[in-house]
Amino acid sequence: MSNDENTQHYARWRNSEVSRNFHRLGLLVAAIILMAGLLLMAKDALGVKFWDLIPADIPILAGGIAIGLTGIGLVSLAAYGIVRAVGWAIDKSI
């Protein structure tokens, strides 16, 4: 296969309607997961009694927040990738 044939195949897939729709669906799924995770973190933060914290608890709390945000971001990214992979498989089968 020459380079032109690879480029044409890639351009056909990138410009297809299926690819565009699954990109949008993937963004929607990732946004829903992100918002649900942030809402759960906010609900949990409402239960924390900040006046009972001592200065030694602040780094632990910050670490927990960082780990939670990283986990939510990775799950959102994975869900986006899975939706795009399903879209790619469907587009290849058409």
SVG drawing of the C-alpha trace seen along z (x, -y; Angstrom):
<svg xmlns="http://www.w3.org/2000/svg" viewBox="-25 -26 29 32">
<polyline fill="none" stroke="black" stroke-width="0.4" points="0.0,0.0 1.3,-3.4 1.1,-6.4 -1.7,-7.9 -3.9,-4.9 -3.5,-5.0 -4.2,-8.7 -7.4,-8.3 -8.6,-5.5 -7.9,-7.5 -9.5,-10.7 -12.6,-8.7 -13.0,-7.3 -12.3,-10.7 -14.9,-12.4 -17.6,-9.8 -20.9,-10.6 -20.6,-7.6 -17.3,-8.8 -18.6,-12.3 -21.7,-11.0 -19.8,-8.6 -17.4,-11.4 -20.3,-13.4 -21.8,-10.4 -18.4,-9.8 -18.2,-13.4 -21.7,-13.2 -21.0,-9.9 -17.7,-11.4 -19.4,-14.6 -22.2,-12.6 -19.6,-10.5 -17.6,-13.6 -20.6,-15.5 -21.8,-12.5 -18.4,-12.1 -18.2,-15.8 -21.6,-15.8 -20.7,-12.8 -17.5,-14.5 -19.5,-17.7 -22.1,-15.7 -19.2,-14.1 -17.6,-17.5 -20.8,-18.8 -20.5,-16.1 -17.0,-17.2 -16.8,-19.3 -14.1,-21.8 -13.9,-23.4 -12.9,-20.0 -9.9,-19.6 -6.4,-20.1 -3.6,-21.3 -2.2,-17.8 -5.5,-16.7 -5.2,-19.2 -2.6,-17.4 -4.6,-14.1 -7.8,-15.9 -6.0,-17.4 -4.5,-14.1 -7.9,-12.4 -9.4,-15.2 -6.5,-14.8 -6.9,-11.0 -10.7,-11.4 -10.4,-13.9 -7.8,-11.8 -10.0,-8.7 -13.0,-10.5 -10.9,-11.9 -9.5,-8.5 -12.9,-6.8 -14.3,-9.6 -11.4,-9.2 -11.8,-5.4 -15.6,-5.7 -14.9,-8.1 -12.4,-5.7 -14.7,-2.7 -17.5,-4.6 -15.1,-5.7 -13.9,-2.1 -17.5,-0.9 -18.0,-3.6 -14.9,-2.6 -16.0,1.0 -19.4,0.1 -18.0,-2.2 -15.6,0.6 -18.5,3.1 -20.6,0.8"/>
</svg>
